[in-house]
């Protein structure tokens, strides 16, 4: 499989096209990238912080940091699964590595994350949440999350091309995974007998590395960071290996 990075011009074109198409028929366009997580945060604030009374300081920042991570991950996974079929004409006619298509969708997803960080920083200022130097670590955390997401996208995109039911199945599993990941709830509300389910969820490790510099104002402990990097690199390695074994057959299924 040729190196997709040798086709950077095509990747940039696909990323820009994905960003334009995503909000083409929307009145406020890219503003939805910032508005949607804010609206979701307000709903969670109402339901969990006020009704269920989570004892967690500045729940808005806690929830919004989790929402931004989850939206970026889940939306990138869904679009990467659809990327090969959506670009069937290019996949079958252009002599380019097919990995450029899921790669471009994951990059676009994390470009959206960059826009969505704007309201997060505004919420930090508005609520008086401490802004500490650890925030400078956030690009590293985003890179780790991006690496993991790309690996998952490379595994799932050929499967979705071969078996269309995979898209529907993964959509259901993403909902389950969201509830098994402390996106909007603290770990300490989970009963002791079920703690292991969340603790061994790889997405939790990635989320904690993302949330630590934002909410807790600290660089993740080296033990957590090592686990997250290991998970992300392993996911990418498995994704590359899986995609290479499948790439020659993709053109026959899209």
Secondary structure as UniProt FT lines:
FT   HELIX           4..7
FT   HELIX           8..22
FT   TURN            23..25
FT   TURN            29..30
FT   HELIX           31..44
FT   HELIX           45..51
FT   TURN            57..58
FT   HELIX           59..86
FT   HELIX           88..93
FT   HELIX           99..127
FT   HELIX           133..137
FT   HELIX           138..162
FT   HELIX           165..179
FT   TURN            180..182
FT   HELIX           187..189
FT   HELIX           192..194
FT   HELIX           195..199
FT   HELIX           202..211
FT   HELIX           212..216
FT   HELIX           222..250
FT   TURN            251..253
//
